[in-house]
Amino acid sequence: MSLAPVPEWMFPPEGGFTAEDLDHLPDLPPHTELIDGSLVLVSPQAAFHALVLFVMEHALHHAAPPHLRVRREMTITLDDDQRPEPDLLVIHANAARNLPQTTFVPSDVVLAAEVVSPESRSRDRKRKPMLYAEAGIEHFWLIENERGKPVLYTHQINDSSDGYDQTGRHEGIARLGEPFPVEIDFGEIDRL
């Protein structure tokens, strides 16, 4: 059995990859992120991950005020070597510039949310929240799979902008006031 040759794009240039490279590398798999100058390829999503995102996106979309928009699986260009892709974003409406757009800047983003996956636990729980806080993104949500049920942990950037403080833990129906009033019924997952 012979192995397929490694694609040329997998070999980093001297100095590492840059945020702009994500838009120009041929045959790059979908949802590739750039963390610390390295490409991060994602595994296929589990049903839990997809269903949680569907329920959250639907609830946020219907509750969002006119000046905000909800986006899934779009990157945030934080700097030259950081371009993570949160699972869900809430952005300012004026940031939704055009349909070919592939990334936002931190000032566009009101909320970044991550659904924890087994292969990305450390990134979702530690590295990405640190990057989002350092970039000044006000709200961060982390959704964990606890005993087969989604649990939403809400966070707000702390006063020194070097991290997030947890502001809540929500199971079942999450009734939230920030970044805008919204009710997310995770029980909907059982009906999908």
N, C-alpha and C positions, 0 to 999 in steps of 0.2 A: 504494500500500500504506500503510495507516495502522497506527501502533503502538498497542498496547493501553495504556490509561492505567496509570500507575504506581500500585500499591496504596498506600493511605493509610498502612499500617503501615511502609512503607519510609522515611518522613520522620521523622527523629529529633525527639523533643521537646526543648525547651530544656534544656540540661544533659546531653543524651544519653540513651540507653536505660539501664535498670537491669536487674539480674539477675532481678528479679521480673517484668519485662515479658515475658520469654520464655514465661511461663505464661499470659499474658493477651492477647497480640496475635492477632487473628483471622487465619486463613489463613496463618500463618507456616509456611514450608516445614520439613519434618522436619530435625532435626539442625542447626538454626541455633544458632550459638554467639554469645556476647557477649565480645568482646575489646576492652579499653580503651574501653568504652562504645559500641562500634560492632557492629552485627549482621554476622556472617560467615556467608554462605550457602555450603554445600558443593556440590561437583560430584558427579555420579554416580560411584559406586565402580567401579574397574576390578576384573576378576576376581582379579588378584594380591592386591589389598587384601582382598577378601572371603574368599578362600581362606586367606590367612595368619591372619586373625582367627578363622576357623572352627577351624583346627588349634590355635591358641593357646588359645582359649576352652575347647575340648574337653580339652586336656591340663591346663590349670590347674584346671578344674572337678573333674576326677577326682583330682587330687593335693591339692587344698586341704584343710587341716585343718578340723575342725568349726567353729572360731570365725571362719572367713573365708568369703567368698562372691565369686563372679566375676560381673561385670556388663559388658555392652556398651552403648556409645552412650548413656550417661547423663552428665549434666552434673555439674560440681562448682562450687558457688557459693563463690568465693574472697572476693569482696567485692561491693559494689553495682554495679561496672562490669566485673567479670570473672566469666564463667560459661562456661569452655571445656568442650568435650565430648571427652574422650579416647576413643580407639577401644576401649580395654579398661581395666577397673578391677578391682582386688582391694580389697574393703572388709571391715570388721569385720561379722560376722553381725548384730550388734544394730543396725547402720545400715540394714539392709533392713527398714524400718519397715512399709511398706504398698505394695500394688500400684499405686495411683495416683501414688506418689512419682515426681518427675521430676528430682531433684537430690540431691546429697550435699554435706556440708561437709568441709573438708580433714581434720579429725580422724577422719572415717569411712574415709579412703582410705589403704591400705597401698602400693598400686602404681598408677601411671598409665602406660599404654602408648600409643604412637602409631605407626601404620604410615604412613610417609612417602608422600604422593601428590604428583604433579608440581605441582599448583596450590597446595599447602599446605607446600611444602618449608621456607620460611623460618619459618612459624609452628610447624611440627612440630619443627624442629631448634633453634630459638632462643627465640622468644617464649614458647611454651607451657611448655617445661622451666623457664624462668626463673620463670614464674608458679607452677608446681607447687613449685619449691624454696622460693620466698619464702613459700609457704603451709605449708611444713614436711612435704610428702609425701615419705616416706622413700625410696621406690624409683621410678625412671623407666626405662622401656624404650623404645628407638627401633628400629624395624624398617625397614631400607632394602632396596630392590630393587637388588641388585648383579649385573649380568649375568644378569638373569632369575631369580635365586635370592634368597630372603630371608636377610638377615644381621641378627641380633639384637645390639644394643649395650645392655648392662645398665649402669645407673648407680645410685649411692647418694648421698644428700644429703651434702655435705661438712660438716665440723665447724662452719663459720660459718653454715650454713644459707642461703648466698647463691647456691648453685649445686650442680651434681652433679659427682661424679668418676666417670669410666668405670671399671667393675669387670670388664668382659669383652666379648669379641666372639665370637659363636657362629654357626656355619654347620652345615648338615646336621642333626645331633642336638644340641640344646642341653641339657646336664645342669647344672641350677642348684640352688644351695642357699638362695638368698634370693629372695623373702621366705619361701619354704618350699621343701623339696625337690620338684623337678619335672623331668621329661624331656619336651622338646618335639621331636618328630620332624618337621622341615619337609619331609622326603621324602614325607610323607603327601599333600602337595599334588599330587604326580604321580599319586596313586591316586584323586583326587576327580573 
